[in-house]
Amino acid sequence: MKNLLLTAMLTLGVASAFGLQGSYVEDEIYIKFANYANGRPLSGTMKKFILSKVGAQEMAIYPQIGWSRVKLNARGKVEAAVATLEKERYVRDAEPVFMRQVVATPNDPLFAQQKWLRPIQAQAAWDLFKGNDSVVVGILDTGVQLDHPDLENKLVPGEDLVTLDGDPSDDNGHGTLVAGLVGADTDNGIGVAGTDWNALLMPLKINMGGGISHSVEGILYAADNGCQVINMSYRGFFRSQVEQDAINYAFARQVIPVAAAGNDSLKDTVAYPAGLDNVLSVAASDDNDNQAGFTNYGDWVDVAAPGVATLCTALGSGYGSPSGTSMSSPVTAGVASLVLGYSPTGTTNAQVIDYIKRGADNIGDFIKHGRVNALKSLQLVPKFQDRNYGIVGMETLMGTHTAGAGPDLSTLDSSVAMFAATKQQTMRSPAAFTALTYDVSADASQIEELKVTLNAFVNANRVTQMIYVWDPSLNRWRFLRAFPVSTLSASVDNEAKISNAARYIDGNGHIKIGIRAFQPFGSANETFNYVMDRVGISAKLLIP
């Protein structure tokens, strides 16, 4: 990029090399320093000396990708500073902080139903899979209304990348629209459905009308804080190597980046970040699979998704029907989170993107692969089959076994296993601890994931139950999950998943589950009865 950019500046003139005025931040630039000849990083003193030549000082460092953001003094000019730094021996690259803008159009009137779900076959897809709350989608946008009734239960802590005050509340409305299309709270009796019923959403507030710095920082933050999918419903027309490096960093960490192509009705004019490598770019179609009149399009765009009058959550705890590729992108991000959640452990982000592209329906040549289809993409994922296993042994490790046998726990009926527990003497002494052994030898080589289902109740208050799995290689119990115990006999199922199940299957094809129940130290009860109605174990088998 260094030689290409410098050549352009010399050929076209410094002022014209970056196009229209206002396409970049006027007093900031990005710089990537080179190492010394011996491979050692450049010293802080040398960095300051180089920056002093253009009247700049370092504002932020991104060690993940090797770039820094610097601020020019009042007399500094971006074009001249980049040209000067490009000539420095110890500068590998320099570029402006290009602008990115929201691509949503004004809201249309509210529709009575979400027609946009039909083309992507969402309902049929939900018959296969409704999503997984282990998938987190980063919403890089104007923030999200944190107390929206159709979003508040789906949010995980995010960040305001503008103020860094930890409050990514939406003061614009764009991000709230986007969040609902990805994963509005579904099947909750109110509002609208999201593409993914169960994925969690991380609001990451960025400056949508300014430079790309917050975009870069948002991408890095999402990658470093557990997001597996990120949605970017904004665009600009200048490619940034810094933004590309941030995307590459996230992609290497198995993040699936999704971005809007833009609403300028332009063919073959690449917009960014959608046009960057390793980004799933999205154009807009309508509910009848026509190309939306406003969408950017061409061979550089991967897929399309509904983006016309897309009924979704809106600022003010309400709902709206906006149009734009800003809406198509989160619909696609929701499909990506569905496919990822349905896929077996070890599936890569590249494989998920391939499922989305290959599952797309051909609706015209304005995009490369077609309009996304949630059902067809899910059907491309290797199929699973659930299988239950019976108890072959039960051992009481702590407490007193007073009634019931292991086989009684295979179904939820009047047969139970009961354990009397005495008052705890220390925090380390479990009031009751039972080991249950299951024979999974018939399918041991095919088991992808195991799920433990526990249904129990107790005749005392403040009792907690904990589920463990025995690790034969380490000869110790591994904790899985903890739940409060119901005081009602009609209790609810509690579930714990065991990934990498092969690790916990011994040489006889057996797996051992531990169930612990206890009260807080100092509780009033001298004794209590812990009653298990059912403890089941099922496997998710990968069927080639």
PAGU-157041 format. One record per residue (C-alpha): x, y, z; residue in three letters. Coordinates in steps of 0.25 Angstrom, whole numbers, plus 5000, padded with zeros to 4 digits. Example, Ala and Ser with C-alpha at 12.3 -4.5 7.8 and 13.67 -1.06 7.14 Angstrom:
BEGIN
504949825031ALA/505549965029SER/
# end
This chain:
BEGIN
500050005000MET/501250105003LYS/501750104989ASN/500350104983LEU/499850224991LEU/501150304989LEU/501050284974THR/499650324974ALA/499950454982MET/501150484973LEU/500250464960THR/498950524964LEU/499450624974GLY/499350624989VAL/498050684991ALA/497350594981SER/497950464985ALA/496850444996PHE/495750494988GLY/494650584993LEU/494950675005GLN/494250625018GLY/494550475014SER/495550465026TYR/495750525040VAL/496450655038GLU/497450645050ASP/497750495051GLU/498550395044ILE/498950245045TYR/500350205045ILE/501050065046LYS/502550075050PHE/503649975045ALA/504649905054ASN/506049935054TYR/506949855045ALA/507249755057ASN/505849725058GLY/505649805071ARG/504349895072PRO/504550045070LEU/504850125083SER/503850225088GLY/504950335086THR/505050295071MET/503550295070LYS/503450435076LYS/504550485067PHE/503850435054ILE/502550485059LEU/503150625062SER/503450645047LYS/501950655045VAL/501550715058GLY/500850595063ALA/500750515076GLN/500250375078GLU/498850355084MET/498550215083ALA/499350085081ILE/498749955075TYR/499749845079PRO/498849735073GLN/499149795059ILE/500349885060GLY/499750015057TRP/499650145065SER/498750265063ARG/499350405064VAL/498850545065LYS/499350655057LEU/499550795063ASN/498650915059ALA/499550945047ARG/499750795042GLY/499050755029LYS/498650605027VAL/499150595013GLU/500450655015ALA/500750575028ALA/500450445021VAL/501350485009ALA/502450515019THR/502350395027LEU/502250305016GLU/503750345012LYS/504250315026GLU/505150195027ARG/504550145040TYR/503050155035VAL/502450035028ARG/501150105025ASP/500250225028ALA/498850265024GLU/497750355028PRO/496650325038VAL/495550305027PHE/494050335030MET/492950235032ARG/491450265031GLN/490150205035VAL/489450145023VAL/488050135028ALA/486950215021THR/485750275028PRO/484750185035ASN/483550135027ASP/482150115034PRO/482049995043LEU/481549875037PHE/480649775043ALA/481649655041GLN/483049625039GLN/483049595024LYS/484549595023TRP/484649465030LEU/483949385019ARG/484949395008PRO/486049345017ILE/485149225022GLN/485349265036ALA/484149185042GLN/484549055035ALA/485949085040ALA/485449095054TRP/484848955053ASP/486248905052LEU/486949005062PHE/486549135069LYS/487949175073GLY/488949165084ASN/489249255096ASP/490749225095SER/490849305082VAL/491049455085VAL/490849555073VAL/491549685074GLY/490649805070ILE/491649915065LEU/490750025064ASP/490050155071THR/489850065083GLY/488549995087VAL/487450035096GLN/487749955108LEU/486449945114ASP/485649915102HIS/484649805106PRO/484949725094ASP/486449735096LEU/486849745110GLU/486849605113ASN/487749575101LYS/488949675104LEU/490249645110VAL/491149765115PRO/491749845104GLY/492549975103GLU/492450115098ASP/493650125090LEU/493450275089VAL/493450315103THR/493950185110LEU/492950205121ASP/492350065120GLY/490950115115ASP/490650075101PRO/489250135101SER/488650175088ASP/488450325086ASP/488150305071ASN/487250185069GLY/488050125058HIS/488750015067GLY/487449975073THR/486849945060LEU/488049865056VAL/488049785069ALA/486549745068GLY/486849685054LEU/487949605059VAL/487349545071GLY/486049615077ALA/485549535089ASP/484649425082THR/483549345087ASP/483349445099ASN/481949485096GLY/482249625092ILE/482849705080GLY/483549635069VAL/484449515066ALA/485949525063GLY/486649445053THR/487349365064ASP/486449335076TRP/487549305086ASN/488849375082ALA/489349485092LEU/489649625087LEU/490849715091MET/490549865089PRO/491849935084LEU/491550085082LYS/492450155072ILE/492450285065ASN/491650255053MET/491850395046GLY/493250405049GLY/494650345046GLY/494850195046ILE/495650195059SER/494450145067HIS/494150045056SER/495549985058VAL/495449995073GLU/494149925073GLY/494549815064ILE/495749785073LEU/494949795086TYR/493949695080ALA/495049605076ALA/495649615090ASP/494349605098ASN/493649475093GLY/492849515081CYS/492749405070GLN/492049495060VAL/492049645058ILE/491149735050ASN/491549865043MET/490449945037SER/491250055032TYR/492050095020ARG/493150185014GLY/493850185000PHE/495250185004PHE/496050055008ARG/496750055021SER/497949965023GLN/497749985038VAL/496249945038GLU/496749825029GLN/497749785039ASP/496749795050ALA/495749705042ILE/496949605040ASN/497249605055TYR/495749575058ALA/495649465047PHE/496849395052ALA/496149385065ARG/494949315058GLN/494049435058VAL/493049445046ILE/493049595041PRO/491749635034VAL/491649775027ALA/490649855019ALA/490949885005ALA/490350025005GLY/489050105000ASN/489650184988ASP/489050104977SER/490450084971LEU/490949964963LYS/492349914965ASP/492750034974THR/493349964986VAL/492950015000ALA/493649985013TYR/493749905022PRO/492849815014ALA/493949815003GLY/495049775012LEU/495649635011ASP/495049535021ASN/493649615022VAL/492349555018LEU/491749665010SER/490249685009VAL/489349754999ALA/487849785000ALA/486649714994SER/485149724996ASP/484149625001ASP/483949574987ASN/485449554984ASP/485549674975ASN/486849764976GLN/486549884985ALA/486650004977GLY/487550074987PHE/488649964989THR/490049964985ASN/490349834977TYR/491249764968GLY/492249644968ASP/492949694980TRP/491649674989VAL/491549534994ASP/490049514998VAL/488749594999ALA/487749595010ALA/486349655012PRO/486549805015GLY/485249875011VAL/484249915022ALA/484849815032THR/483949815044LEU/484849815056CYS/485149885070THR/485250035070ALA/485750135080LEU/484750175091GLY/484250035094SER/483550025081GLY/483649965067TYR/483950015053GLY/484049975038SER/485350035033PRO/485950005020SER/487449995016GLY/488649905015THR/488849935029SER/487649845031MET/488049735022SER/489449725029SER/488849685043PRO/487849595037VAL/489049525031THR/489849535044ALA/488649465050GLY/488749345040VAL/490249335043ALA/489949325058SER/488949215055LEU/489849135047VAL/491049155056LEU/490149105068GLY/489648985060TYR/491048945056SER/491848835063PRO/493048885072THR/494248915064GLY/493448975052THR/494249095047THR/493749235043ASN/494149205029ALA/493249085028GLN/492049165034VAL/492249265023ILE/492349155013ASP/491049095018TYR/490349235017ILE/490849255002LYS/490549114998ARG/489149115004GLY/488749244997ALA/487649254987ASP/487949304973ASN/487149434971ILE/487949504961GLY/489349544957ASP/489449664965PHE/490149594976ILE/491149474975LYS/490449364983HIS/489049394985GLY/488049434996ARG/488249365009VAL/487449255013ASN/487449215028ALA/486849075025LEU/487749035014LYS/488949075021SER/488648995033LEU/488348875025GLN/489748885020LEU/490348865034VAL/490648725038PRO/489448665044LYS/489248615059PHE/488448515066GLN/488048515080ASP/488148385088ARG/487848355103ASN/488648265112TYR/488248185124GLY/488848185138ILE/489748065141VAL/490248105155GLY/489948195166MET/490948225178GLU/490648315190THR/491948385193LEU/491348485204MET/490048485211GLY/489048365213THR/488348295202HIS/486948265208THR/486048225196ALA/486148195181GLY/487148125172ALA/487848175159GLY/486848125149PRO/485748195156ASP/486348325151LEU/486248295136SER/484848355135THR/484048465142LEU/483048395150ASP/482748355164SER/484048275166SER/485148355172VAL/486448345179ALA/486548415192MET/487748455200PHE/487648515215ALA/488748615217ALA/489248665231THR/489648805234LYS/490948855228GLN/492048875238GLN/492948945228THR/492849015215MET/493648895209ARG/492748785213SER/491648755203PRO/490348715210ALA/490048615199ALA/490848565187PHE/490448455178THR/491248385166ALA/490348335155LEU/491048245144THR/490548235130TYR/490948135119ASP/491148215106VAL/492048105100SER/491148075088ALA/491348225082ASP/492648265089ALA/493448295076SER/492248385070GLN/491948465082ILE/492148615079GLU/491448665092GLU/490748615104LEU/489648685112LYS/489248655126VAL/487848675130THR/487548685145LEU/486148695151ASN/486148705167ALA/485448765179PHE/485648785194VAL/484948805207ASN/485748925211ALA/486149065206ASN/487349125200ARG/487948985195VAL/488848995183THR/489148875174GLN/490448855166MET/490748765154ILE/492048705152TYR/492748615142VAL/493848515146TRP/495148535138ASP/495848395138PRO/497148455132SER/497248555144LEU/496548465154ASN/495748575159ARG/494348635158TRP/494148755148ARG/493048855152PHE/491948885141LEU/490848965146ARG/490149005159ALA/488649035161PHE/487649065172PRO/486848945176VAL/485248955175SER/484448935188THR/483348875179LEU/483248735174SER/482848785160ALA/484248845158SER/484848895145VAL/485948825137ASP/487348885139ASN/488348855128GLU/489848855127ALA/490648825114LYS/491948745113ILE/492748785101SER/493948705097ASN/493248585103ALA/494248475099ALA/495148535110ARG/494248485120TYR/493848345115ILE/494748235122ASP/495348115116GLY/494048035118ASN/493148135111GLY/492548195124HIS/492448335128ILE/492148375142LYS/491348495147ILE/491348555161GLY/490148625167ILE/490448715180ARG/489448785188ALA/489748875200PHE/489248995208GLN/490049115212PRO/490949095224PHE/490149135236GLY/488749105231SER/487649075241ALA/487248935236ASN/487948825244GLU/487548725232THR/486848725219PHE/486448625209ASN/486948645194TYR/486048575184VAL/486448545170MET/485348515161ASP/486148495148ARG/487648505144VAL/487748475130GLY/488948485120ILE/488848495105SER/489848505094ALA/489848595081LYS/490448495071LEU/491048545058LEU/490448475047ILE/491448475034PRO/
# end
